Amino acid sequence: MQNSLSTNEPIDVEEEELAIRFKTLCIYLILLAVPGFFINKLPLEGVAYEGVKGFIWFTYFMVVTLIYKEIRTFIRPLWKVNAFKKPGTWLWIFLTFMLPYSLLHLCLYFEVLLDKYFIFYFNNHMMHAGSWRQTIDVAILTPIWEEIVYRGILLTILLRFVKSYWAVAITSILFGLVHPSDIWLFTILGGFLLTMTAYKTKSILPAMVAHSLWNLNMVQLFLYF
């Protein structure tokens, strides 16, 4: 047993894998960021093009993610369908939707913690549902790619380097910061709950479901419930 360890070869394989993954991550992010910038600058404005940029970006994102073998291999273990067999998974999905939903309506009722214009538009029935293309983009496509990036890649990498509560906190805050909106409080809360859902269920699929439900509510169902 002792002779088998007396070698000049490194035995810390995990450290080597992490270094490779960091390099892979950098290349992957560049492949997404540069074309993503130009996609965002496409002159596709107006009702006729609503949601088109989202379709283009999602298609490009999935092509890069699925073709890039190292990234595909890295996130594959997080697509655990059997997570839905556990009652706790459905509890996390329920909490991830209902807690922000309840808090949002409490804030609207008491007119606190929200942007005054958001409250004004809501109280005066000036908010409108999104188009079908926008709804598909926001409620289906966006939850898929965002969960891959934040809960699939970012959270997984952070969990390897820092304690779990720091990994959850950093992922949640970054998710909230890149979603500037009139209801920023709920993007941070939603980010935290989505991160906890993925962390507790060991799968990004439940987080995708909860994310999709929340986005669908905000672009369509919010006006009626």
Salt bridges, closest charged atoms under 4 A:
GLU45 OE2 - LYS53 NZ 3.12
GLU146 OE2 - HIS179 NE2 2.80
GLU146 OE1 - HIS211 NE2 3.31
GLU147 OE2 - ARG151 NH2 2.71
GLU147 OE2 - HIS211 ND1 2.63
